Amino acid sequence: MLAVGPRFFDTMRIPLLAGRPFTPADFESTYKVTIVNRAFVRRYLENRSPLGLHMGGSGSKEDPGEEIIGVVGDAKYDDLKKEIEPTAYIPFKRGGANFELRTSATPEALIPAAREIISQLDSHLPAPDFKTQTEQIDRSLFRERLVAHLSSFFGLLALALACVGLYGLLSYEVTRRTREIGIRTALGAQQRDVLRLVVGQGIAVAVIGAVAGIAGAFGLTRYLQSLLYGVRPTDPATFSGVAMLLTLVALTACYIPARRATRVDPMVALRYE
């Protein structure tokens, strides 16, 4: 349950879905009212209309509890990684409070004016600690963004090493088959047939590796989803892009040595060690 002030929902851009918002009279009256979010309605009211219902209290005329006067959209607060929880809002009447200011200009430019206004109201008040909403979000996601940047760096490094290793391995294997290519050429095999055979085998190896890698990535990204905010378990664009890149590397690694070998005189190729 959260205690909020006037125009809280307008300031935080939380839409009103049904009923009415708090009025100035709600903050002065002893009659208790509350506004709930959509998650509250789904979990506790099974999507029934909550307007006019009472929550809490003993149910008697003396203590009917808080009357639900409105329904607002769902929102997150202290942790972006948490699931949206059922929330009830009540009028703020006493105690400590945090204030939110919305501006169409740069938020930092409003801080000196806000400090001056507070100082004019009461010079004995302690200096308030101003933070922009963007700054608060950045601080809350610092660890996640650091992990994301490091993961991206090492991921790109691993991809580069995989490309270099794949190219070197396949080109070496094709070069080792120079004698075989010479024999096939001497027996009448056409250049396009030899290229199709060698390149096809190399592409098959790359495709098998890509399928195995994607299968492993599915399990890894599901683990990362619990560590990072906004990471989906599957990313078709990334998976297909990496698979196409490795397939292209395999195609190049097989085609260039095979084409060079087919141009060598068959007698020279037969003597190749």
Secondary structure, 3 states (H helix, E strand, C coil): CEEECCCHHHHCCCCEEEECCCCHHHHHCCCCEEEEEHHHHHHHCCCCCCCCCEECCCCCCCCCCEEEEEEECCCCCCCCCCCCCCCEEEECCCCCCCCCCCCCCCHHHHHHHHHHHHHHHCCCCCCCCCCCHHHHHHHHCHHHHHHHHHHHHHHHHHHHHHHHHHHHHHHHHHHHCHHHHHHHHHCCCCHHHHHHHHHHHHHHHHHHHHHHHHHHHHHHHHHHHCCCCCCCCCCHHHHHHHHHHHHHHHHHHHHHHHHHHHCCCHHHHHCCC
